[in-house]
Amino acid sequence: MSVIRSHVDSAGVLRICLERPDKRNALSRPMIAELLSTISAAATQDVRVIVLSGSGPCFSAGADFAEITGTVADEQYDDAVAELTAAIRGSKAVVVASIHGVCMGAALDVAMACDLRVTAARTRFALPAAKVGILYNPDSLAHMLRSVTPAAMARLLLQADTLNGAEAATAGIATHLVEDNDLQSQTDAIAVAIAALPAGAVYAAKAALNSHLADEFVAHEWQQLRRDLLGSSDRNRIISTIKKG
């Protein structure tokens, strides 16, 4: 039984919805595997933008605690989440998270891998690792700290505090803050507008941005790529050689 719902519309937008509302869209391993498969398959389709959302009352409450043991065996779960977030960052499509209700733990990890995060004002964000007596995956924290302010991370980690939508926008978590009733329409407008842009140029920009966030940005290499693109009639071929950020 599928735990996500997905379809590609005529604008080239792949819409993926988490479909475990009775479990607050907890990220089970089957759901993570299905998300990974769907996002990876988008590379063979004419997908310009991927929109990730959650059904029911929230985006996602994070890890499925039925699959968490509190032992080193949980590293396998961390590995699955890391593979998914790497696929999101490496996708040639712009990935937009449409977030409402609650976004916690592993769900925040996934959301922060997305390129844009359109957030309803009443959304609550949390990393409750300290409440359950663990340190959140340090590799994931390193990725988050590239975008989220240290002050916000201190609240999330040391206090196990909760941030609201406005605080998340100030912290660098939310890229767009909208009224709750406008979340779907605003997300749709953003996705369609991006899908209408030249796909190659958008992907080159995404790769450059991710390279910078990963501290791998070498300015002269990107300058050369820009020159190659300016002087080429086959830009798609050149862009296809860009390494994933």
DRENSETI-243080 format. One record per residue (C-alpha): residue number from 1; residue in one letter; x, z, y. Coordinates in steps of 0.5 Angstrom, whole numbers, plus 500, padded with zeros to 3 digits. Layout:
+-----+-----+-----+-----+-----+
!   n ! res !  px !  pz !  py !
+-----+-----+-----+-----+-----+
! NUM !   A !   X !   Z !   Y !
...
+-----+-----+-----+-----+-----+
//
This chain:
+-----+-----+-----+-----+-----+
!   n ! res !  px !  pz !  py !
+-----+-----+-----+-----+-----+
!   1 !   M ! 500 ! 500 ! 500 !
!   2 !   S ! 503 ! 498 ! 507 !
!   3 !   V ! 504 ! 503 ! 512 !
!   4 !   I ! 505 ! 499 ! 518 !
!   5 !   R ! 501 ! 493 ! 520 !
!   6 !   S ! 504 ! 487 ! 524 !
!   7 !   H ! 503 ! 480 ! 526 !
!   8 !   V ! 506 ! 475 ! 531 !
!   9 !   D ! 502 ! 472 ! 536 !
!  10 !   S ! 502 ! 465 ! 540 !
!  11 !   A ! 507 ! 468 ! 545 !
!  12 !   G ! 512 ! 469 ! 540 !
!  13 !   V ! 511 ! 477 ! 540 !
!  14 !   L ! 511 ! 481 ! 534 !
!  15 !   R ! 507 ! 487 ! 534 !
!  16 !   I ! 508 ! 492 ! 529 !
!  17 !   C ! 504 ! 498 ! 529 !
!  18 !   L ! 505 ! 505 ! 525 !
!  19 !   E ! 499 ! 506 ! 520 !
!  20 !   R ! 500 ! 513 ! 518 !
!  21 !   P ! 495 ! 516 ! 523 !
!  22 !   D ! 493 ! 522 ! 518 !
!  23 !   K ! 500 ! 524 ! 518 !
!  24 !   R ! 502 ! 523 ! 525 !
!  25 !   N ! 505 ! 517 ! 523 !
!  26 !   A ! 511 ! 521 ! 520 !
!  27 !   L ! 517 ! 516 ! 518 !
!  28 !   S ! 517 ! 516 ! 511 !
!  29 !   R ! 522 ! 512 ! 507 !
!  30 !   P ! 517 ! 507 ! 505 !
!  31 !   M ! 515 ! 506 ! 512 !
!  32 !   I ! 523 ! 506 ! 514 !
!  33 !   A ! 524 ! 501 ! 509 !
!  34 !   E ! 518 ! 497 ! 511 !
!  35 !   L ! 520 ! 497 ! 518 !
!  36 !   L ! 527 ! 495 ! 517 !
!  37 !   S ! 524 ! 489 ! 512 !
!  38 !   T ! 519 ! 486 ! 518 !
!  39 !   I ! 524 ! 487 ! 524 !
!  40 !   S ! 530 ! 483 ! 520 !
!  41 !   A ! 525 ! 478 ! 517 !
!  42 !   A ! 524 ! 477 ! 525 !
!  43 !   A ! 530 ! 473 ! 525 !
!  44 !   T ! 528 ! 467 ! 521 !
!  45 !   Q ! 522 ! 467 ! 526 !
!  46 !   D ! 520 ! 464 ! 533 !
!  47 !   V ! 520 ! 472 ! 535 !
!  48 !   R ! 522 ! 473 ! 542 !
!  49 !   V ! 519 ! 480 ! 543 !
!  50 !   I ! 518 ! 486 ! 538 !
!  51 !   V ! 513 ! 491 ! 540 !
!  52 !   L ! 513 ! 498 ! 536 !
!  53 !   S ! 507 ! 502 ! 537 !
!  54 !   G ! 503 ! 508 ! 533 !
!  55 !   S ! 496 ! 508 ! 531 !
!  56 !   G ! 492 ! 514 ! 532 !
!  57 !   P ! 493 ! 520 ! 536 !
!  58 !   C ! 501 ! 519 ! 537 !
!  59 !   F ! 507 ! 514 ! 537 !
!  60 !   S ! 510 ! 519 ! 531 !
!  61 !   A ! 512 ! 526 ! 530 !
!  62 !   G ! 518 ! 524 ! 527 !
!  63 !   A ! 521 ! 525 ! 520 !
!  64 !   D ! 516 ! 526 ! 514 !
!  65 !   F ! 518 ! 533 ! 512 !
!  66 !   A ! 515 ! 532 ! 505 !
!  67 !   E ! 522 ! 528 ! 504 !
!  68 !   I ! 526 ! 533 ! 508 !
!  69 !   T ! 530 ! 538 ! 503 !
!  70 !   G ! 534 ! 542 ! 508 !
!  71 !   T ! 540 ! 540 ! 504 !
!  72 !   V ! 546 ! 535 ! 504 !
!  73 !   A ! 541 ! 530 ! 501 !
!  74 !   D ! 538 ! 529 ! 507 !
!  75 !   E ! 544 ! 525 ! 509 !
!  76 !   Q ! 541 ! 519 ! 505 !
!  77 !   Y ! 535 ! 520 ! 510 !
!  78 !   D ! 539 ! 519 ! 516 !
!  79 !   D ! 543 ! 513 ! 513 !
!  80 !   A ! 536 ! 510 ! 512 !
!  81 !   V ! 534 ! 511 ! 520 !
!  82 !   A ! 541 ! 509 ! 522 !
!  83 !   E ! 540 ! 502 ! 518 !
!  84 !   L ! 533 ! 501 ! 522 !
!  85 !   T ! 536 ! 503 ! 529 !
!  86 !   A ! 542 ! 498 ! 528 !
!  87 !   A ! 537 ! 493 ! 526 !
!  88 !   I ! 533 ! 494 ! 532 !
!  89 !   R ! 539 ! 494 ! 537 !
!  90 !   G ! 542 ! 488 ! 533 !
!  91 !   S ! 535 ! 484 ! 533 !
!  92 !   K ! 536 ! 478 ! 538 !
!  93 !   A ! 529 ! 480 ! 540 !
!  94 !   V ! 527 ! 485 ! 545 !
!  95 !   V ! 524 ! 491 ! 542 !
!  96 !   V ! 519 ! 495 ! 546 !
!  97 !   A ! 517 ! 501 ! 544 !
!  98 !   S ! 510 ! 503 ! 546 !
!  99 !   I ! 509 ! 510 ! 546 !
! 100 !   H ! 504 ! 515 ! 547 !
! 101 !   G ! 502 ! 522 ! 544 !
! 102 !   V ! 508 ! 525 ! 541 !
! 103 !   C ! 515 ! 522 ! 540 !
! 104 !   M ! 519 ! 527 ! 536 !
! 105 !   G ! 526 ! 527 ! 532 !
! 106 !   A ! 527 ! 521 ! 528 !
! 107 !   A ! 522 ! 518 ! 532 !
! 108 !   L ! 525 ! 519 ! 538 !
! 109 !   D ! 532 ! 516 ! 535 !
! 110 !   V ! 528 ! 510 ! 533 !
! 111 !   A ! 525 ! 509 ! 540 !
! 112 !   M ! 532 ! 510 ! 544 !
! 113 !   A ! 534 ! 504 ! 539 !
! 114 !   C ! 529 ! 500 ! 543 !
! 115 !   D ! 531 ! 496 ! 549 !
! 116 !   L ! 525 ! 498 ! 553 !
! 117 !   R ! 520 ! 504 ! 552 !
! 118 !   V ! 513 ! 504 ! 556 !
! 119 !   T ! 511 ! 511 ! 556 !
! 120 !   A ! 504 ! 514 ! 557 !
! 121 !   A ! 504 ! 519 ! 562 !
! 122 !   R ! 502 ! 525 ! 557 !
! 123 !   T ! 507 ! 523 ! 552 !
! 124 !   R ! 511 ! 529 ! 549 !
! 125 !   F ! 518 ! 528 ! 547 !
! 126 !   A ! 522 ! 533 ! 543 !
! 127 !   L ! 528 ! 534 ! 538 !
! 128 !   P ! 526 ! 540 ! 534 !
! 129 !   A ! 532 ! 541 ! 530 !
! 130 !   A ! 534 ! 548 ! 532 !
! 131 !   K ! 527 ! 550 ! 531 !
! 132 !   V ! 528 ! 549 ! 523 !
! 133 !   G ! 536 ! 551 ! 523 !
! 134 !   I ! 539 ! 544 ! 523 !
! 135 !   L ! 544 ! 540 ! 528 !
! 136 !   Y ! 541 ! 533 ! 529 !
! 137 !   N ! 545 ! 528 ! 526 !
! 138 !   P ! 551 ! 527 ! 531 !
! 139 !   D ! 552 ! 520 ! 530 !
! 140 !   S ! 544 ! 519 ! 533 !
! 141 !   L ! 546 ! 524 ! 538 !
! 142 !   A ! 552 ! 520 ! 540 !
! 143 !   H ! 547 ! 514 ! 541 !
! 144 !   M ! 542 ! 518 ! 545 !
! 145 !   L ! 547 ! 521 ! 550 !
! 146 !   R ! 549 ! 514 ! 552 !
! 147 !   S ! 542 ! 513 ! 555 !
! 148 !   V ! 539 ! 520 ! 556 !
! 149 !   T ! 542 ! 525 ! 561 !
! 150 !   P ! 546 ! 531 ! 559 !
! 151 !   A ! 541 ! 536 ! 562 !
! 152 !   A ! 535 ! 533 ! 558 !
! 153 !   M ! 539 ! 533 ! 552 !
! 154 !   A ! 541 ! 540 ! 553 !
! 155 !   R ! 534 ! 542 ! 554 !
! 156 !   L ! 532 ! 538 ! 548 !
! 157 !   L ! 537 ! 541 ! 543 !
! 158 !   L ! 539 ! 548 ! 546 !
! 159 !   Q ! 532 ! 550 ! 548 !
! 160 !   A ! 528 ! 545 ! 543 !
! 161 !   D ! 524 ! 544 ! 549 !
! 162 !   T ! 519 ! 539 ! 550 !
! 163 !   L ! 519 ! 533 ! 556 !
! 164 !   N ! 513 ! 530 ! 559 !
! 165 !   G ! 513 ! 523 ! 561 !
! 166 !   A ! 515 ! 524 ! 568 !
! 167 !   E ! 521 ! 528 ! 565 !
! 168 !   A ! 523 ! 523 ! 560 !
! 169 !   A ! 523 ! 517 ! 566 !
! 170 !   T ! 528 ! 522 ! 570 !
! 171 !   A ! 532 ! 523 ! 564 !
! 172 !   G ! 533 ! 516 ! 562 !
! 173 !   I ! 528 ! 516 ! 556 !
! 174 !   A ! 522 ! 512 ! 559 !
! 175 !   T ! 524 ! 506 ! 562 !
! 176 !   H ! 517 ! 505 ! 564 !
! 177 !   L ! 512 ! 510 ! 566 !
! 178 !   V ! 504 ! 508 ! 566 !
! 179 !   E ! 497 ! 512 ! 566 !
! 180 !   D ! 495 ! 513 ! 559 !
! 181 !   N ! 489 ! 508 ! 559 !
! 182 !   D ! 494 ! 503 ! 561 !
! 183 !   L ! 499 ! 503 ! 556 !
! 184 !   Q ! 497 ! 497 ! 552 !
! 185 !   S ! 495 ! 493 ! 557 !
! 186 !   Q ! 502 ! 494 ! 561 !
! 187 !   T ! 506 ! 494 ! 554 !
! 188 !   D ! 502 ! 487 ! 553 !
! 189 !   A ! 504 ! 484 ! 560 !
! 190 !   I ! 511 ! 486 ! 559 !
! 191 !   A ! 512 ! 483 ! 552 !
! 192 !   V ! 509 ! 477 ! 555 !
! 193 !   A ! 513 ! 476 ! 561 !
! 194 !   I ! 519 ! 477 ! 557 !
! 195 !   A ! 517 ! 472 ! 552 !
! 196 !   A ! 516 ! 467 ! 557 !
! 197 !   L ! 524 ! 467 ! 559 !
! 198 !   P ! 529 ! 463 ! 556 !
! 199 !   A ! 531 ! 466 ! 549 !
! 200 !   G ! 538 ! 465 ! 549 !
! 201 !   A ! 539 ! 468 ! 556 !
! 202 !   V ! 535 ! 474 ! 554 !
! 203 !   Y ! 539 ! 475 ! 548 !
! 204 !   A ! 546 ! 474 ! 551 !
! 205 !   A ! 544 ! 480 ! 556 !
! 206 !   K ! 541 ! 484 ! 551 !
! 207 !   A ! 548 ! 484 ! 547 !
! 208 !   A ! 552 ! 485 ! 553 !
! 209 !   L ! 548 ! 491 ! 555 !
! 210 !   N ! 549 ! 494 ! 548 !
! 211 !   S ! 556 ! 492 ! 548 !
! 212 !   H ! 557 ! 496 ! 555 !
! 213 !   L ! 553 ! 502 ! 552 !
! 214 !   A ! 557 ! 502 ! 546 !
! 215 !   D ! 563 ! 502 ! 550 !
! 216 !   E ! 565 ! 496 ! 547 !
! 217 !   F ! 565 ! 492 ! 553 !
! 218 !   V ! 571 ! 487 ! 555 !
! 219 !   A ! 569 ! 484 ! 562 !
! 220 !   H ! 573 ! 478 ! 561 !
! 221 !   E ! 570 ! 476 ! 554 !
! 222 !   W ! 563 ! 476 ! 557 !
! 223 !   Q ! 566 ! 472 ! 563 !
! 224 !   Q ! 568 ! 467 ! 558 !
! 225 !   L ! 562 ! 467 ! 555 !
! 226 !   R ! 558 ! 466 ! 561 !
! 227 !   R ! 563 ! 460 ! 563 !
! 228 !   D ! 562 ! 457 ! 556 !
! 229 !   L ! 554 ! 457 ! 557 !
! 230 !   L ! 555 ! 454 ! 564 !
! 231 !   G ! 559 ! 449 ! 561 !
! 232 !   S ! 555 ! 447 ! 555 !
! 233 !   S ! 549 ! 443 ! 553 !
! 234 !   D ! 548 ! 447 ! 547 !
! 235 !   R ! 547 ! 454 ! 549 !
! 236 !   N ! 544 ! 456 ! 543 !
! 237 !   R ! 550 ! 455 ! 538 !
! 238 !   I ! 554 ! 459 ! 543 !
! 239 !   I ! 549 ! 464 ! 543 !
! 240 !   S ! 549 ! 465 ! 536 !
! 241 !   T ! 556 ! 467 ! 535 !
! 242 !   I ! 555 ! 473 ! 540 !
! 243 !   K ! 557 ! 479 ! 536 !
! 244 !   K ! 551 ! 484 ! 535 !
! 245 !   G ! 552 ! 490 ! 540 !
+-----+-----+-----+-----+-----+
//
